[in-house]
């Protein structure tokens, strides 16, 4: 087992470069199943989730080759399987994209119900509603989703909830469906736009991604091409919050500042300085952190995936802050770990009431999920003494070279085998 040992107190200073977006690439890689030629994908983050989804594609018969650490080539021309059993998909939630992609490719998919981070109920009813509207018959049997149709036909689909996964999955299934599919009340996250841009670069006709209404005009085939994944909004936000928490001064490079507006605004409200450049943001702090209220919402709202990191920041800010989780039913499980470090937080359902304290104190904690793990690292960076974090598999799923990037900024953090 591996652990992170962090000795807190060092101010983060210097420059860090953000990697490609996890939540875009875990959809773009399965989307390659729809492409007849070779796809070259650049700016692929070197993270566990990518290895897992590449492995799934390879098991389906795709040829995936690393050109270098962050560039892959995928050739799905020989894929002849449309089944993804539990053993294959259990490691990650995003394996549900195989449903849309395999449907688009074969009009048929058999995919086990996916795994992933535990935030309470994680239904996929909107994915299924979308597929059914496209003429697909969907049945659940012994934990496997069986989806099939003679022919995918375009439809107008109104999403009852704003869902990243359902919006992308329906987009994947509709790309080659005859006619014009319209998704209303679509999610607008940067990774939705990125998947649409990837599909368009391969020959699809998707318009309106990034707005509430996405129109997909079915095309006969997608040919190959080269595509570069956007920078990771959540990784960038994590470093912004870490810089603010440590009281340092960090230039965060390779970002799209527009994607970070909700985070920038909240940090400024908390007395943190943020300066935007074309493709970088500088975050620094000279004064005390002050309280703020945060409500997580679908994009362009404050991202739920940065809720654990911002709670850490608020836990050392002067005054009482209220954080409302507006996306997931149960995303405050990690708060118990933070309380063991001295944080004064009361959780009631989807609301956390945080009384700021002067300093957290280091102790052994665990990463309960990916973003909670990142939050524990930030807590360790600012805590008195040494923080020991276990269950690193969660962090490794989604952050490329996390410790190395932090060490370069001056953090005292090391990974040890125990
Ligand atoms: C994506 O999950 C992200 N994962 C999550 O990031 C992120 O927290 C989430 O979007 C919200 O931004 C990936 O992109 C791989 P949703 P997803 O469908 O697509 C409800 C991370 O840390 N809902 O947008 O699974 C659902 O219960 C991960 O990187 C339905 O009711 O999220 C939730 O309350 C964790 N029915 C809300 O919608 C459905 O059919 C948003 O879920 C689908 C969702």
Boltz pocket constraint, residues with backbone or C-beta under 6 A from the ligand:
constraints:
  - pocket:
      binder: B
      contacts: [[A, 22], [A, 23], [A, 26], [A, 93], [A, 94], [A, 117], [A, 121], [A, 122], [A, 123], [A, 124], [A, 125], [A, 126], [A, 127], [A, 128], [A, 161], [A, 162], [A, 163], [A, 164], [A, 165], [A, 166], [A, 187], [A, 304], [A, 305], [A, 327], [A, 328], [A, 329], [A, 370], [A, 371], [A, 398]]
      max_distance: 6.0
